Amino acid sequence: MQREDQLTMETGLEHIAAKARCEPKLRFTSLAHHITRERVQRNLLRIPQRSAAGVDGQTVKAAKESFGEWIEPMLQSIHRQGYRAPAVRRVYIPKPGKTEKRPLGVPTVSDRALQRSTAAVLSAIYEQDFLPCSFGGRPHLSAHHALSTLNEAICGGRTSWVLEADLKDYFGSLSHEWLLRFVEHRVGDPRVISLIRRWLKAGVLEDGVSTRVMKELLKEGRSAFC
């Protein structure tokens, strides 16, 4: 991808971030045009070659080679609010130190690139609203950064106690309607809202059987923008 295209994409997100930062209550009504061919391609190229295929069996290499064939129909379907989110393939991975396994959702490669592209656009808005003490699911931040910050706080002052809490089955019990209502406080583009809703309603394929139950998708412990 040409450097000029990358600068144009980043400038667009910087404008969104600046407006979101200056106007905390602003509702963005036109965002879908930022989900561009170049942005999707850029995120596709970032997916490691060894990444697992989704329900369509398409490998990362094949998705990259056929990019020119599927990108335009995908973008057109987003703008007419007709995108059909493919089912998520469910696999199980070991939990460290435990006998039980964690369910993991594997989207198709092309859908994964689209999810990451959409997340980049939304992050330009929501990064301005997050507090400095928030680390979960944010770009360039991880649990390691959270622990480092906690360590600095403990070493820099008198600390009597540290509280750790975990919400049981959070992703499995999260209300999708309330989730979308909160998103709509800042996002007023019906194309983006439709796209998120279709991801939330996507089915889950496990052992060759597809389940189209909304709660199943978030039981993966992963949002639609991983």
Number of C-alpha atoms within 10 A of each C-alpha: 10 7 7 8 12 13 10 12 15 12 12 13 19 15 13 20 20 13 16 21 17 10 11 13 10 15 16 16 14 13 18 18 13 17 21 17 17 18 23 23 19 16 17 23 16 11 15 10 12 9 12 16 17 23 20 13 12 15 18 21 17 12 19 18 10 10 16 12 11 11 17 13 11 17 20 12 14 19 16 11 16 15 18 15 18 20 25 26 25 21 15 12 10 11 11 9 6 8 8 11 12 16 16 18 26 23 25 24 25 24 23 20 24 24 22 21 24 23 17 18 21 20 17 20 25 17 16 17 12 11 8 8 10 12 17 11 13 12 11 7 12 13 11 10 14 15 12 11 14 14 11 11 12 14 10 9 8 8 9 6 7 7 4 5 5 6 6 8 12 12 18 15 12 13 12 17 11 10 11 16 12 11 16 17 12 18 21 16 15 17 22 23 17 18 21 20 18 19 22 22 20 23 22 25 20 15 9 10 9 16 15 14 12 19 17 20 27 21 19 22 15 15 15 22 18 13
